[in-house]
Amino acid sequence: MIYYKDDACQPKDSKIVAHIKGEFMDVCDTELLVDPGNIDEIARAVEIFISDELDCMCVNSDELIMLASKAMASVGDKHAARRFLLFGSGMIRPSEWEVTIEDSMWILDLKQITLGDNIALELTFFNALSLLLDSIADVWDETDGEGVLALSHVCSSASALMGNSSRTKERAFLVNEIMAMCELKMGQLAVKRGWSYAPRIMNLDINA
């Protein structure tokens, strides 16, 4: 939790600006390439928004990441904004799991892109998933596409998409559709990015 004070004479980097820049550095270190010159500008824009628009004296890290992502999108860098939100929120994260041996494995938490019961639209979900995979594809560039995309909460996401009244067979069919869509998308990305391989898709709900 970062506290800030509305002071007419703030230091060059206030606490909240320093914290936002620290978040950028943590996320951008290996997974996200952002022009260093833009980080300071975005951090100060977020600070101004918090000071002028939010009736509170503190914000947490998740809120800062969301605000910074929106700031990046507002200046036209939507691709970087999506990536910062994905990596900063932990929606996509690297993992080492003995099942994958030496393969590069990244876990995508589908729960965070699934809307609530009975209101989620499959079209929205699949479009969002496609955009997310586009945004993170370069994590497999170094391995020439070899590795694993592990899906977390895929079964509960399917349940939320179809509503509580759906039958087990119907949910299983949607889970298979989600897996198939990811496999197809990875194949398309392999062609687009010139990989020799396409990342394998793993359902962590089954393999846990």
MARDOGU-532240 format. One record per atom (N, C-alpha, C): residue in one letter; atom name; x, y, z. Coordinates in Angstrom, 3 decimals, m for minus. Each point is the difference from the previous one (the first is absolute). Layout:
A:CA:X:Y:Z
...
END
This chain:
M:N:0.849:m1.181:0.000
M:CA:m0.849:1.181:0.000
M:C:0.890:1.239:0.000
I:N:m0.227:0.939:m0.935
I:CA:0.827:1.189:m0.112
I:C:m0.805:1.221:0.420
Y:N:0.479:0.744:0.993
Y:CA:m0.660:1.213:0.459
Y:C:0.678:1.200:m0.641
Y:N:m0.786:1.013:m0.320
Y:CA:0.577:1.180:m0.597
Y:C:m0.606:1.236:0.626
K:N:0.688:1.100:m0.143
K:CA:m0.436:1.258:0.586
K:C:m0.102:1.040:m1.092
D:N:m1.106:0.732:m0.027
D:CA:m0.193:1.053:m0.985
D:C:0.809:1.209:0.434
D:N:1.167:0.151:m0.546
D:CA:0.919:1.047:0.417
D:C:0.379:0.821:m1.209
A:N:m0.047:1.319:0.142
A:CA:0.299:0.879:m1.131
A:C:1.449:m0.128:m0.429
C:N:0.863:m0.352:0.947
C:CA:1.421:m0.128:m0.311
C:C:0.440:m1.433:0.230
Q:N:m0.247:m0.850:m0.961
Q:CA:0.383:m1.394:0.118
Q:C:1.422:m0.185:m0.514
P:N:0.699:m1.034:0.460
P:CA:1.329:m0.288:m0.538
P:C:m0.117:m0.441:m1.446
K:N:1.150:m0.138:m0.643
K:CA:0.018:m0.372:m1.415
K:C:m0.809:m1.256:m0.243
D:N:0.208:m0.992:0.832
D:CA:m0.798:m1.231:m0.068
D:C:m0.726:m0.165:1.326
S:N:m1.317:0.211:m0.004
S:CA:m0.781:m0.231:1.211
S:C:m0.042:m1.499:0.275
K:N:m0.548:m0.381:1.150
K:CA:m0.069:m1.415:0.356
K:C:m0.807:m0.792:m1.017
I:N:m1.111:0.579:m0.442
I:CA:m0.864:m0.756:m0.910
I:C:0.630:m0.120:m1.384
V:N:0.702:1.061:m0.467
V:CA:0.694:m0.070:m1.295
V:C:1.117:m1.040:0.080
A:N:0.750:0.043:1.087
A:CA:1.092:m0.965:0.169
A:C:m0.539:m1.427:0.029
H:N:m1.148:m0.190:0.651
H:CA:m0.580:m1.348:0.076
H:C:m0.464:m0.477:m1.372
I:N:m0.672:0.867:m0.746
I:CA:m0.468:m0.373:m1.340
I:C:1.190:m0.349:m0.887
K:N:1.048:0.800:0.054
K:CA:1.180:m0.269:m0.811
K:C:0.653:m1.321:0.428
G:N:m0.041:m0.278:1.303
G:CA:0.527:m1.271:0.481
G:C:m0.784:m1.179:m0.536
E:N:m1.340:0.157:m0.048
E:CA:m0.853:m1.060:m0.561
E:C:0.355:m0.227:m1.469
F:N:0.200:1.082:m0.737
F:CA:0.375:m0.129:m1.409
F:C:1.322:m0.744:m0.138
M:N:0.975:0.363:0.829
M:CA:1.307:m0.629:m0.096
M:C:m0.086:m1.497:0.306
D:N:m0.811:m0.350:1.004
D:CA:m0.154:m1.407:0.353
D:C:m0.606:m0.800:m1.144
V:N:m1.046:0.555:m0.621
V:CA:m0.708:m0.703:m1.067
V:C:0.768:0.063:m1.306
C:N:0.643:1.133:m0.249
C:CA:0.650:0.203:m1.291
C:C:1.376:m0.653:m0.085
D:N:0.499:m0.482:1.119
D:CA:1.362:m0.511:0.039
D:C:0.272:m1.030:m1.080
T:N:m0.909:m0.983:m0.145
T:CA:0.234:m1.055:m0.994
T:C:m1.174:m0.222:m0.932
E:N:m1.222:0.335:0.435
E:CA:m1.165:m0.367:m0.789
E:C:m0.592:1.124:m0.830
L:N:0.371:1.246:0.276
L:CA:m0.683:1.107:m0.650
L:C:0.994:1.075:m0.387
L:N:m0.011:0.379:m1.261
L:CA:0.895:1.047:m0.461
L:C:m0.775:1.307:m0.097
V:N:0.360:0.954:0.847
V:CA:m0.646:1.309:0.015
V:C:1.079:1.054:m0.096
D:N:m0.241:1.017:m0.806
D:CA:0.944:1.104:m0.127
D:C:0.209:0.629:1.383
P:N:1.222:m0.023:0.547
P:CA:0.238:0.560:1.334
P:C:m0.461:1.442:0.127
G:N:0.048:0.736:m1.122
G:CA:m0.427:1.390:0.036
G:C:m1.489:0.157:0.257
N:N:m0.770:m1.036:m0.325
N:CA:m1.450:0.067:0.197
N:C:m0.419:m0.365:1.419
I:N:0.835:m0.752:0.703
I:CA:m0.365:m0.482:1.321
I:C:m0.209:1.156:0.973
D:N:0.907:0.959:m0.014
D:CA:m0.116:1.144:0.899
D:C:m1.265:0.798:m0.310
E:N:m0.271:0.213:m1.280
E:CA:m1.184:0.759:m0.403
E:C:m1.291:m0.699:0.421
I:N:m0.061:m1.307:m0.197
I:CA:m1.191:m0.764:0.373
I:C:m0.189:0.001:1.516
A:N:1.100:m0.180:0.741
A:CA:m0.081:m0.014:1.459
A:C:m0.534:1.323:0.533
R:N:0.454:1.099:m0.563
R:CA:m0.462:1.306:0.470
R:C:m1.460:0.252:m0.412
A:N:m0.395:m0.525:m1.153
A:CA:m1.395:0.149:m0.424
A:C:m0.928:m0.755:0.946
V:N:0.417:m1.188:0.415
V:CA:m0.797:m0.784:0.955
V:C:m0.082:0.722:1.337
E:N:1.111:0.581:0.436
E:CA:0.000:0.733:1.269
E:C:m0.976:1.178:m0.048
I:N:m0.006:0.722:m1.106
I:CA:m0.909:1.138:m0.138
I:C:m1.447:m0.462:0.033
F:N:m0.274:m1.127:m0.678
F:CA:m1.365:m0.525:m0.016
F:C:m0.447:m0.365:1.416
I:N:0.877:m0.671:0.744
I:CA:m0.341:m0.404:1.366
I:C:m0.257:1.231:0.872
S:N:0.875:0.990:m0.158
S:CA:m0.111:1.210:0.816
S:C:m1.256:0.798:m0.327
D:N:m0.346:0.079:m1.305
D:CA:m1.112:0.857:m0.428
D:C:m1.350:m0.693:m0.008
E:N:m0.013:m1.316:m0.285
E:CA:m1.267:m0.683:m0.258
E:C:m0.447:m0.963:1.099
L:N:0.950:m0.573:0.730
L:CA:m0.363:m1.017:0.984
L:C:m0.089:0.608:1.394
D:N:m1.105:m0.250:0.653
D:CA:m0.221:0.537:1.341
D:C:0.523:m0.992:1.039
C:N:1.318:m0.166:0.031
C:CA:0.618:m0.922:0.944
C:C:1.422:0.439:0.271
M:N:0.586:m0.564:1.025
M:CA:1.368:0.348:0.375
M:C:0.984:m1.131:m0.266
C:N:m0.470:m1.069:m0.611
C:CA:0.916:m1.097:m0.284
C:C:m0.538:m0.835:m1.155
V:N:0.897:m0.669:m0.671
V:CA:m0.364:m0.926:m1.074
V:C:0.880:m1.228:0.142
N:N:m0.526:m1.148:m0.425
N:CA:0.827:m1.205:0.084
N:C:0.658:m0.292:m1.340
S:N:0.887:m0.980:0.008
S:CA:0.795:m0.295:m1.199
S:C:m0.871:m0.410:m1.179
D:N:m1.052:m0.800:0.250
D:CA:m0.873:m0.428:m1.087
D:C:m0.676:1.195:m0.669
E:N:m0.433:0.962:0.811
E:CA:m0.636:1.201:m0.552
E:C:1.003:0.826:m0.808
L:N:1.232:0.079:0.489
L:CA:1.028:0.736:m0.726
L:C:0.277:m0.633:m1.361
I:N:0.072:m1.315:m0.027
I:CA:0.244:m0.704:m1.258
I:C:m1.135:0.250:m0.983
M:N:m1.244:m0.046:0.490
M:CA:m1.156:0.254:m0.854
M:C:0.030:1.426:m0.548
L:N:0.269:0.968:0.861
L:CA:0.031:1.396:m0.424
L:C:1.138:0.256:m0.994
A:N:1.164:m0.586:0.270
A:CA:1.127:0.172:m0.909
A:C:m0.296:m0.625:m1.358
S:N:m0.666:m1.156:0.005
S:CA:m0.376:m0.654:m1.253
S:C:m0.956:0.877:m0.800
K:N:m0.969:0.593:0.690
K:CA:m0.949:0.895:m0.677
K:C:0.715:1.231:m0.554
A:N:0.979:0.505:0.748
A:CA:0.752:1.164:m0.459
A:C:0.771:m0.325:m1.271
M:N:0.600:m1.192:m0.049
M:CA:0.737:m0.415:m1.190
M:C:m0.940:m0.136:m1.190
A:N:m1.181:m0.569:0.229
A:CA:m0.968:m0.165:m1.077
A:C:m0.492:1.349:m0.506
S:N:m0.143:0.954:0.918
S:CA:m0.539:1.314:m0.382
S:C:0.945:0.781:m0.894
V:N:1.307:m0.330:0.063
V:CA:0.960:0.687:m0.870
V:C:0.293:m0.827:m1.253
G:N:m0.789:m1.036:m0.207
G:CA:0.081:m0.742:m1.253
G:C:0.808:m1.273:0.019
D:N:0.607:m0.339:1.130
D:CA:0.817:m1.219:0.067
D:C:m0.818:m1.122:0.622
K:N:m1.017:m0.473:m0.719
K:CA:m0.914:m1.001:0.547
K:C:0.670:m1.362:0.175
H:N:0.912:m0.336:m0.889
H:CA:0.691:m1.288:0.104
H:C:0.815:m0.060:1.294
A:N:0.799:1.046:0.248
A:CA:0.804:0.035:1.231
A:C:m0.895:0.066:1.226
A:N:m1.142:0.690:m0.113
A:CA:m0.929:0.099:1.131
A:C:m0.536:m1.366:0.381
R:N:m0.378:m0.801:m1.006
R:CA:m0.498:m1.348:0.281
R:C:1.087:m0.848:0.648
R:N:1.221:0.107:m0.522
R:CA:1.095:m0.805:0.533
R:C:0.322:0.397:1.445
F:N:0.005:1.289:0.272
F:CA:0.291:0.443:1.362
F:C:m1.061:m0.493:0.971
L:N:m1.264:0.057:m0.434
L:CA:m1.086:m0.483:0.855
L:C:0.105:m1.507:0.225
L:N:0.297:m0.728:m1.068
L:CA:0.104:m1.462:0.097
L:C:1.113:m0.435:0.953
F:N:1.197:0.533:m0.221
F:CA:1.139:m0.413:0.809
F:C:m0.058:0.623:1.393
G:N:m0.430:1.264:0.078
G:CA:m0.044:0.680:1.286
G:C:m1.026:m0.583:0.949
S:N:m1.121:m0.481:m0.543
S:CA:m1.062:m0.559:0.836
S:C:0.230:m1.467:0.335
G:N:0.984:m0.608:m0.668
G:CA:0.251:m1.423:0.224
G:C:m0.926:m0.891:m0.803
M:N:m0.746:0.580:m0.944
M:CA:m0.891:m0.812:m0.822
M:C:0.793:m0.994:m0.838
I:N:1.183:0.416:m0.425
I:CA:0.921:m0.906:m0.689
I:C:1.306:0.003:0.794
R:N:0.522:m1.199:0.279
R:CA:1.216:m0.072:0.806
R:C:0.806:m1.234:m0.410
P:N:1.318:0.091:0.121
P:CA:0.841:m1.160:m0.326
P:C:m0.066:m1.026:1.116
S:N:0.245:m1.245:m0.351
S:CA:m0.029:m1.059:1.006
S:C:0.912:m1.136:m0.416
E:N:0.566:m0.666:0.980
E:CA:0.788:m1.205:m0.244
E:C:m0.737:m1.157:0.651
W:N:m0.404:m0.960:m0.799
W:CA:m0.762:m1.142:0.516
W:C:0.632:m1.271:m0.543
E:N:0.181:m0.978:0.849
E:CA:0.747:m1.199:m0.387
E:C:m0.630:m0.731:m1.179
V:N:m1.304:0.173:m0.200
V:CA:m0.664:m0.684:m1.105
V:C:0.517:0.497:m1.339
T:N:0.403:1.257:m0.063
T:CA:0.447:0.585:m1.269
T:C:1.489:m0.202:m0.238
I:N:0.671:m0.646:0.941
I:CA:1.449:m0.271:m0.075
I:C:0.740:1.326:m0.183
E:N:0.643:0.215:m1.141
E:CA:0.792:1.208:m0.192
E:C:m0.718:1.029:m0.876
D:N:m1.241:m0.239:m0.344
D:CA:m0.724:0.922:m0.863
D:C:m0.312:1.307:0.718
S:N:m0.064:1.069:m0.789
S:CA:m0.436:1.284:0.516
S:C:m1.513:m0.041:0.206
M:N:m0.445:0.268:1.227
M:CA:m1.421:m0.107:0.311
M:C:m0.522:1.323:0.549
W:N:m1.110:0.457:m0.577
W:CA:m0.650:1.214:0.461
W:C:m1.449:m0.336:0.353
I:N:m0.452:0.511:1.152
I:CA:m1.353:m0.289:0.480
I:C:m0.893:1.208:m0.236
L:N:m1.115:m0.217:m0.672
L:CA:m1.001:1.046:m0.242
L:C:m1.222:m0.305:0.851
D:N:m0.352:0.920:0.887
D:CA:m1.145:m0.173:0.895
D:C:m1.257:0.512:m0.693
L:N:m0.827:m0.922:m0.479
L:CA:m1.199:0.381:m0.751
L:C:m1.077:0.618:0.889
K:N:0.075:m0.246:1.287
K:CA:m1.036:0.516:0.898
K:C:m0.084:1.514:m0.063
Q:N:1.144:0.644:m0.251
Q:CA:0.037:1.459:0.001
Q:C:m0.585:0.623:m1.265
I:N:m0.271:m0.793:m1.011
I:CA:m0.635:0.566:m1.193
I:C:m1.404:m0.549:m0.203
T:N:m0.528:m0.695:0.995
T:CA:m1.351:m0.553:m0.079
T:C:m0.959:0.883:0.775
L:N:m1.093:0.384:m0.632
L:CA:m1.008:0.819:0.668
L:C:m0.818:m0.852:0.944
G:N:m0.871:0.641:0.772
G:CA:m0.799:m0.705:0.989
G:C:m1.020:m0.948:m0.597
D:N:m0.603:m0.809:0.868
D:CA:m0.967:m1.008:m0.420
D:C:m1.143:0.613:m0.801
N:N:m0.352:m0.693:m1.074
N:CA:m1.186:0.311:m0.792
N:C:0.078:1.293:m0.806
I:N:1.116:0.736:0.083
I:CA:0.092:1.217:m0.791
I:C:1.200:m0.023:m0.942
A:N:0.838:m1.010:0.147
A:CA:1.182:m0.073:m0.849
A:C:m0.377:m0.459:m1.402
L:N:0.597:0.628:m0.980
L:CA:m0.247:m0.372:m1.393
L:C:1.212:m0.746:m0.540
E:N:m0.267:m1.156:m0.600
E:CA:1.108:m0.801:m0.528
E:C:0.809:0.781:m1.030
L:N:m0.691:0.796:m0.830
L:CA:0.689:0.757:m1.033
L:C:0.991:0.976:0.625
T:N:m0.428:0.687:1.050
T:CA:0.876:0.936:0.696
T:C:1.191:m0.727:0.601
F:N:m0.257:m1.133:0.605
F:CA:1.060:m0.784:0.626
F:C:1.033:m0.442:m1.028
F:N:m0.439:m0.573:m1.101
F:CA:0.931:m0.511:m1.002
F:C:0.769:1.133:m0.682
N:N:m0.664:1.137:m0.236
N:CA:0.701:1.149:m0.575
N:C:1.073:0.516:0.951
A:N:m0.349:0.073:1.293
A:CA:0.962:0.459:1.001
A:C:1.173:m0.961:0.096
L:N:m0.288:m1.292:m0.017
L:CA:1.051:m1.006:0.092
L:C:0.952:0.096:m1.191
S:N:m0.552:0.215:m1.183
S:CA:0.829:0.143:m1.196
S:C:0.924:1.208:0.110
L:N:m0.529:1.114:0.488
L:CA:0.813:1.206:0.186
L:C:1.112:m0.229:1.018
L:N:m0.331:m0.700:1.080
L:CA:0.997:m0.261:1.035
L:C:1.143:m0.860:m0.536
L:N:m0.356:m1.006:m0.786
L:CA:1.043:m0.866:m0.552
L:C:0.879:0.758:m0.985
D:N:m0.588:0.912:m0.764
D:CA:0.802:0.864:m0.877
D:C:0.990:0.825:0.821
S:N:m0.479:0.475:1.148
S:CA:0.804:0.906:0.816
S:C:1.184:m0.678:0.678
I:N:m0.111:m1.287:0.264
I:CA:1.059:m0.689:0.751
I:C:0.837:m0.929:m0.869
A:N:m0.274:m0.036:m1.290
A:CA:0.636:m0.993:m0.873
A:C:1.520:0.044:0.046
D:N:0.577:1.194:0.183
D:CA:1.453:0.091:m0.085
D:C:0.737:m0.691:1.137
V:N:m0.710:m0.461:1.027
V:CA:0.710:m0.715:1.074
V:C:0.549:m1.334:m0.503
W:N:m0.513:m0.468:m1.137
W:CA:0.505:m1.252:m0.580
W:C:0.961:0.230:m1.158
D:N:0.334:1.250:m0.300
D:CA:0.922:0.275:m1.099
D:C:1.374:m0.616:0.257
E:N:0.449:0.114:1.248
E:CA:1.341:m0.478:0.334
E:C:0.128:m1.511:m0.160
T:N:m1.111:m0.720:0.207
T:CA:0.042:m1.464:m0.116
T:C:m0.487:m0.486:m1.366
D:N:m0.180:0.949:m0.931
D:CA:m0.461:m0.354:m1.354
D:C:m1.376:m0.657:0.030
G:N:m0.816:0.411:0.985
G:CA:m1.363:m0.518:0.099
G:C:m0.125:m1.259:0.836
E:N:1.121:m0.542:0.454
E:CA:m0.060:m1.231:0.784
E:C:m0.335:0.342:1.452
G:N:m0.974:m0.690:0.564
G:CA:m0.389:0.260:1.372
G:C:m1.460:m0.335:0.242
V:N:m0.553:0.546:1.078
V:CA:m1.346:m0.360:0.424
V:C:m0.785:1.247:0.395
L:N:m1.253:0.067:m0.454
L:CA:m0.964:0.966:0.509
L:C:m0.952:m0.769:0.897
A:N:0.087:0.250:1.299
A:CA:m0.846:m0.710:0.962
A:C:m1.186:0.877:0.374
L:N:m1.198:m0.532:m0.104
L:CA:m1.218:0.745:0.295
L:C:m0.486:m0.334:1.403
S:N:m0.125:1.030:0.812
S:CA:m0.479:m0.162:1.364
S:C:m1.468:0.411:0.081
H:N:m0.793:m0.726:0.782
H:CA:m1.435:0.265:0.197
H:C:m0.791:m0.076:m1.309
V:N:0.423:m0.862:m0.915
V:CA:m0.728:m0.119:m1.266
V:C:m1.379:m0.622:0.211
C:N:m0.098:m0.951:0.921
C:CA:m1.295:m0.654:0.242
C:C:m0.986:0.934:0.692
S:N:0.465:0.743:1.006
S:CA:m0.891:0.935:0.676
S:C:m0.389:1.148:m0.914
S:N:0.876:0.370:m0.917
S:CA:m0.333:1.040:m0.967
S:C:m1.095:m0.471:m0.945
A:N:0.094:m1.250:m0.427
A:CA:m1.038:m0.564:m0.860
A:C:m1.341:m0.028:0.718
S:N:0.027:m0.319:1.280
S:CA:m1.231:m0.026:0.794
S:C:m0.607:1.388:0.089
A:N:0.846:1.013:0.224
A:CA:m0.489:1.368:0.110
A:C:m0.573:0.481:m1.329
L:N:0.645:m0.369:m1.093
L:CA:m0.471:0.412:m1.317
L:C:m1.377:m0.576:m0.326
M:N:m0.252:m1.219:0.452
M:CA:m1.243:m0.687:m0.347
M:C:m1.075:0.137:1.069
G:N:0.385:0.467:1.193
G:CA:m0.988:0.154:1.056
G:C:m0.119:m1.270:0.831
N:N:m0.509:0.158:1.185
N:CA:m0.095:m1.121:0.940
N:C:m0.947:m1.111:m0.455
S:N:m0.919:0.346:m0.913
S:CA:m0.989:m0.993:m0.428
S:C:0.525:m0.935:m1.086
S:N:1.186:0.263:m0.496
S:CA:0.536:m0.821:m1.082
S:C:0.335:m1.402:0.490
R:N:m0.060:m0.957:m0.918
R:CA:0.290:m1.379:0.343
R:C:1.490:m0.300:m0.148
T:N:0.439:m1.034:0.693
T:CA:1.412:m0.357:0.004
T:C:0.527:m0.239:m1.412
K:N:m0.785:m0.657:m0.818
K:CA:0.416:m0.309:m1.370
K:C:0.201:1.282:m0.806
E:N:m0.888:0.970:0.207
E:CA:0.100:1.267:m0.723
E:C:1.245:0.774:0.437
R:N:0.263:m0.014:1.299
R:CA:1.194:0.687:0.506
R:C:1.274:m0.650:m0.538
A:N:0.007:m1.321:m0.041
A:CA:1.165:m0.718:m0.518
A:C:0.243:0.348:m1.471
F:N:m1.095:0.160:m0.745
F:CA:0.121:0.373:m1.410
F:C:0.632:1.386:m0.135
L:N:m0.403:0.944:0.860
L:CA:0.559:1.352:m0.066
L:C:1.466:0.009:0.417
V:N:0.352:m0.808:0.997
V:CA:1.410:m0.117:0.398
V:C:0.833:m0.460:m1.193
N:N:m0.502:m0.980:m0.718
N:CA:0.715:m0.495:m1.177
N:C:0.112:1.080:m1.072
E:N:m1.046:0.820:m0.120
E:CA:0.037:1.102:m0.969
E:C:1.074:1.021:0.373
I:N:0.091:0.311:1.287
I:CA:1.008:0.956:0.463
I:C:1.403:m0.533:m0.274
M:N:0.203:m1.271:0.308
M:CA:1.303:m0.619:m0.239
M:C:0.338:m0.013:m1.489
A:N:m0.987:m0.352:m0.816
A:CA:0.205:m0.068:m1.445
A:C:0.297:1.383:m0.581
M:N:m0.703:1.014:0.522
M:CA:0.239:1.365:m0.473
M:C:1.432:0.434:0.295
C:N:0.478:m0.305:1.218
C:CA:1.364:0.358:0.377
C:C:1.021:m0.734:m0.861
E:N:m0.267:m1.265:m0.276
E:CA:0.906:m0.786:m0.847
E:C:0.052:0.573:m1.419
L:N:m1.174:0.357:m0.531
L:CA:m0.058:0.592:m1.339
L:C:0.733:1.334:m0.032
K:N:m0.226:0.816:1.023
K:CA:0.638:1.318:0.059
K:C:1.505:m0.132:0.083
M:N:0.486:m0.936:0.792
M:CA:1.442:m0.194:0.114
M:C:0.608:m0.459:m1.323
G:N:m0.754:m0.808:m0.719
G:CA:0.467:m0.417:m1.320
G:C:0.097:1.183:m0.957
Q:N:m0.979:0.885:0.062
Q:CA:0.010:1.197:m0.841
Q:C:1.157:0.925:0.373
L:N:0.244:0.135:1.308
L:CA:1.095:0.845:0.453
L:C:1.351:m0.579:m0.402
A:N:0.102:m1.325:m0.012
A:CA:1.247:m0.648:m0.413
A:C:0.330:0.357:m1.449
V:N:m1.011:m0.011:m0.840
V:CA:0.199:0.367:m1.410
V:C:0.349:1.480:m0.110
K:N:m0.746:0.825:0.698
K:CA:0.179:1.455:m0.070
K:C:1.376:0.424:0.499
R:N:0.488:m0.656:1.065
R:CA:1.257:0.420:0.614
R:C:1.190:m0.846:m0.469
G:N:m0.271:m0.971:m0.869
G:CA:1.080:m0.808:m0.554
G:C:0.602:m1.004:0.957
W:N:m0.809:m0.461:0.968
W:CA:0.486:m1.012:0.936
W:C:0.107:m1.358:m0.689
S:N:0.894:m0.825:0.499
S:CA:0.084:m1.380:m0.478
S:C:m1.013:m0.899:0.707
Y:N:m0.458:0.453:1.167
Y:CA:m0.946:m0.774:0.799
Y:C:m1.163:0.909:0.414
A:N:m1.053:m0.621:0.509
A:CA:m1.113:0.736:0.597
A:C:m0.138:m0.468:1.442
P:N:m0.163:0.919:0.961
P:CA:m0.135:m0.407:1.401
P:C:m1.136:m0.997:0.197
R:N:0.235:m1.006:0.830
R:CA:m1.048:m0.961:0.330
R:C:m0.973:0.617:0.995
I:N:m1.247:m0.428:m0.044
I:CA:m1.032:0.520:0.885
I:C:m0.262:m1.011:1.111
M:N:m0.018:0.465:1.233
M:CA:m0.237:m0.877:1.145
M:C:m1.123:0.562:0.861
N:N:m0.910:m0.872:0.409
N:CA:m1.097:0.378:0.906
N:C:0.431:m0.346:1.421
L:N:0.336:1.012:0.796
L:CA:0.470:m0.243:1.359
L:C:m1.080:m0.568:0.900
D:N:m1.273:0.233:m0.339
D:CA:m1.091:m0.563:0.801
D:C:0.021:m1.525:m0.021
I:N:0.444:m0.549:m1.111
I:CA:0.049:m1.457:m0.145
I:C:1.315:m0.543:0.524
N:N:1.088:0.744:m0.234
N:CA:1.338:m0.507:0.324
N:C:0.435:0.314:1.425
A:N:m0.824:0.758:0.738
A:CA:0.399:0.370:1.364
A:C:m0.005:m1.233:0.898
END
